[in-house]
């Protein structure tokens, strides 16, 4: 794995470095879920985490916004820096961090509130709007970015749970980007969606790249190939290979990567 | 033959049928159970059920119908002129039944033969004494037609009993034989038994519903009787409750308003205590408490629900009441003289509130736990704190269930009796002062029906009117709770 480090360093210097993880270890009780993972994620790129189930890619994703803090038995070691600041520093408030590092989950989970209130939830909590007009503007902007505005503008007061699955997931994306995050984490955002909704969300991810650094966990290698510029392959808690997406899928360096993308392990 | 014995015979036939059916199934399959459509026990159960169920149903119907038939047969013998007197055929018939019962006793205890009974006549003179000797006391000498009717009654009843026994057992045997003959390897015994089980389940549900209907009907009829004796307007709108037990009648004032007011006042205080404490403890237990704390604290809290209400009543009477008097009463800690005695609305309300805490907390806890983890993750992932998540996502999502829990607690509070009797006193009063003694509908139902008042007097019958009013109120609350829960129920994925 040490032979990967020069590549990472090269990437880091090439583009703006957003997230830098060094020697991250995660334990769930006695289970060593993430083993010494170091990775650099660039700004305004889409980075995909691929790997077989249980390989730790979601766990690692949840380290980046400290969602693992909500699990009693989880313990994280190592450093994760966002813009050079250690997010596991005691001075960092995880609640504030999560506003900066938004997250979209595997299953669409809109709150049992109206579409408007779903999107306005984060801005209200963080006091991002001074008045109703500003809040309206944030909501509209977020829904437009999430490509949901045209479908939802006439029913902003309808419950978010009444939307279709793909619309719900785009609502969750709108909700996440309404707090103006710098990084957007997506944990298998399309696994509960049909192919059409998946295509819409993928298109959206590509657009979001203009403003955010997007990290996406996915089981679909086609999806990783379609949406990401960088791909990291995890296996059994190890980061096996991390490189440009094209390179991973055409010319993987590690035999395990090659086996996985050609469908022999997983 | 007694019905108990008939039932035992039926059960015996059922068991026999089971083994016969199972044996027959194996026999027609040539000993290879794979040839059969169903497992052999299903064939056995099929025969057993067919032997028992139709016969038992016939027995049941017969037991209901036979008294009417016998009554009719005997009442034909009552002379028209004695029956027409004040239209009291039913009174004479009850005499007939008692005489018949006495004759039965004579036959069994004194060994009187049927012929001797048939020869009995009112002219023997000592019939009344002889009947009194076996424990059947009659108000007057036995009339001739009454005696004849009683003899006829006995005879028809005995015939009916015998016919019943024979018919029921014949039906059981027929069911057994017919179902036994039906057995072939292709016979779908499994499906037949499935239908039988379905019938049992439907019967159970029907009994539950019919019982409710029966309770309501009995309330309605007695309430109707009450309103024949007491004006309906004064009952529902009267501001005073002062029943007279002197028996003079007419001087009672039976207005429900003071009682309803007491009920609602005490319930409201109880809910003011129970809802915040119960809800907050539910939030703590489900959202913040560690697994260890939760595993200890939740059962401890639920112990409260297992305490009998009479114990809460004693607690109110002996502990809470005096304690409140020490604070709010004369020479109390606050130096105010608001509270005259330990029994008061606030005493009962506080203790009832404590009783209701586990209802609110336990149900709310389950409901909060049922909110999907994805909701919490979503909110926390947006940078909300734990309490913001609880306030703005979890509670709104759980609200319908929580409202349901609160309304359920309210129904309990309205129906509660013992705590009120011991804690709030017995004085029906319309007052806003929570330190006054008041009473509730339930407590008054108890006091109207205990004691030796005439059961046909308005003072006693008012209990049924109170009962049905209470029933309607709690029913409305429950329907409202269901409506709230349905209307605002959130559809989770």
Interface residues (C-beta under 8 A of the other chain):
Chain A: X65 X67 X70 X72 X95 X96 X97 X98 X99 X100 X102 X103 X105 X107 X108 X109 X110 X111 X112 X113 X121 X122 X125 X126 X159 X161 X172 X175 X176 X179
Chain B: X290 X372 X374 X375 X376 X377 X378 X379 X380 X381 X382 X383 X384 X385 X388 X392 X393 X396 X397 X490 X491 X492 X493
